[in-house]
Amino acid sequence: MSTASKTPVTILTGFLGAGKTTLLNRILQEQHGQRIAVIENEFGETGIDGDLLIQGDEQIVEMNNGCICCTVRGDLVRILGELAQKQAAGQLRFDRVIIETTGLADPAPVAQTFFVEDAIYADYTLDAIITVVDAVHAMQQLDAHHEAQEQIGFADRILLSKTDLVAAEQVAQLQHRLMQINPRASIQPAHFGQTDLKQILDIDGFSLDAILAIEPDFLQDVAHSHDDEIRAFVFNTERPFDLAKLEVFLEAMIEIYGTQLLRYKGIVNAFNDPQRIVFQGVHMLMSGDHTTAWQAHEQRHSTLVFIGKDLPQARFEEGLQLCLV
């Protein structure tokens, strides 16, 4: 079937905290005239990235409680099928699909879906795999995690985030390593998601022949599992936080467990604060800011997600409880 009659799909990947959601928000805000269906996948049982996205006319579907490349891959096939059926029936209209994978995803089984599932192959074409790379932590992640290497190896475009936080020499060393892993992908900076969309959308960048050259069994079943040491847990509460106490507690936990904290993020309801506070971090690097105002009719709440290796969940939860008003 001609690809002109199919819906293009972009897979947006990159390790935990690289800046995928920031880039996706940049795409959704751009005046490109396209309607986009977004499929969000998060590793933990509760996702918050959907709440961080710009909410416009986009169709946003969240897939939680598993990784898109293994335990919930069947859900991906189902969701893509349902989107195509609704499009055909006139219930939805979208021009393209963007899949944002969890930072622990191996992109191979996700890409494989568009070639081995007949119903998906009939309706969709894989346009490109875009990989966002955290310039601060990439060297450490590439050393420690096979998934980070796979995300680079399958990339059609590589976007470097946080280059302003490291020396030019370190950026050059990272670029050299990335080119050794994947010489065919172009590498360009993306400061807070700022990049030329013409370089990442509708580029017809995915080459099955190139992938088969580096992974001959790509079209065969791919068994994939994650390191059991990596786990996610979520802290939910409708009681407001004492923001000063929360900041002190998080800083202390980051100081102690920063090397084990692969990713942490949250939406915080602070006492007497009319706005949501969003915080996120990777290892020792944390940031936070006010976002949208709480509406009078909505239930204010906080959701904090932590992903890491051998984290003492009970200790985190006890400390967070002590930070509540």
Secondary structure, DSSP 8 states (H G I E B T S, - for coil): --GGGSEEEEEEE-STTSSHHHHHHHHHHS-----EEEEEE-SSSS--HHHHS--SS-EEEEE-SS-TTTTTHHHHHHHHHHHHHHHHTTS---SEEEEE--TT--HHHHHHHHHH-HHHHHHEEEEEEEEEEETTTHHHHHHH-HHHHHHHHT-SEEEEE-GGGS-HHHHHHHHHHHHHH-TTSEEEE-BTTB--GGGTSS-----HHHHHHH-TTTTS-------TTEEEEEEEESS-B-HHHHHHHHHHHHHHHTTTEEEEEEEE-BTT-SEEEEEEEETTEEEEEEEEE--TTS---EEEEEEEES--HHHHHHHHHHTB-
